[in-house]
Amino acid sequence: MRPQTKPRTRTGIESLTPGERRIATMAAAGQSNRAIAQSLFVTVKAVEYHLANAYRKLDISGRGQLAALLVPGALN
């Protein structure tokens, strides 16, 4: 029997689910919640939910900070 190990805790961008990351990247690129919802065939509420989770996991409060983390060269 193998000894149990602690699960690796992901932090930062790695902590996002694929859906959260996809939506966060689209939001960081400047798309509105409505545009994201339409392109992914989901509701605006689903987009808001995923963004709220991403903000919480990344310990940020808005799209500006999201862009700084996810869009290459956003700070330049």
C-alpha positions as CSV (number, residue, x, y, z in Angstrom):
1,M,0.0,0.0,0.0
2,R,1.4,3.4,-1.0
3,P,1.5,6.1,1.7
4,Q,-1.0,8.8,1.1
5,T,0.3,12.2,0.0
6,K,-1.3,15.6,0.3
7,P,-2.9,16.7,-2.9
8,R,-1.0,19.4,-4.6
9,T,-2.6,22.8,-4.1
10,R,-2.7,24.9,-7.3
11,T,-2.3,28.6,-7.1
12,G,-2.6,31.4,-9.5
13,I,-3.7,30.7,-13.1
14,E,-3.2,27.0,-12.6
15,S,-6.0,27.0,-10.1
16,L,-8.6,27.9,-12.7
17,T,-10.8,25.3,-14.3
18,P,-10.7,25.2,-18.1
19,G,-14.0,27.0,-18.3
20,E,-12.9,29.7,-15.9
21,R,-9.7,30.2,-17.8
22,R,-11.4,30.4,-21.2
23,I,-13.9,33.0,-19.9
24,A,-11.3,34.9,-18.0
25,T,-9.1,35.1,-21.0
26,M,-11.9,36.4,-23.2
27,A,-12.8,39.0,-20.5
28,A,-9.2,40.1,-20.2
29,A,-9.1,40.6,-24.0
30,G,-11.9,43.1,-23.7
31,Q,-15.0,41.1,-24.5
32,S,-18.2,41.9,-22.6
33,N,-20.0,39.3,-20.6
34,R,-22.8,39.3,-23.1
35,A,-20.4,38.7,-26.0
36,I,-18.6,35.9,-24.2
37,A,-21.9,34.3,-23.4
38,Q,-23.1,34.5,-27.0
39,S,-19.8,33.1,-28.4
40,L,-19.8,30.2,-25.9
41,F,-23.6,29.5,-26.0
42,V,-24.0,30.0,-22.3
43,T,-26.0,32.5,-20.2
44,V,-24.6,35.8,-19.0
45,K,-25.1,34.5,-15.5
46,A,-22.8,31.5,-16.2
47,V,-20.1,34.0,-17.4
48,E,-20.5,36.1,-14.3
49,Y,-20.3,32.9,-12.1
50,H,-17.1,31.8,-13.8
51,L,-15.5,35.3,-13.6
52,A,-16.4,35.6,-9.9
53,N,-14.7,32.2,-9.2
54,A,-11.7,33.3,-11.2
55,Y,-11.4,36.6,-9.4
56,R,-11.7,34.8,-6.0
57,K,-9.1,32.2,-6.9
58,L,-6.7,34.8,-8.3
59,D,-7.3,37.2,-5.4
60,I,-8.2,40.1,-7.7
61,S,-11.1,42.4,-8.0
62,G,-11.7,43.2,-11.7
63,R,-11.0,42.9,-15.4
64,G,-8.0,45.3,-15.3
65,Q,-6.1,43.0,-12.9
66,L,-7.2,40.0,-14.9
67,A,-5.7,41.4,-18.1
68,A,-2.4,42.0,-16.3
69,L,-2.3,38.3,-15.4
70,L,-3.6,36.6,-18.5
71,V,-2.8,38.8,-21.5
72,P,0.9,38.8,-22.6
73,G,2.3,42.4,-22.7
74,A,-0.8,43.9,-21.0
75,L,1.5,45.8,-18.6
76,N,3.7,47.2,-21.3
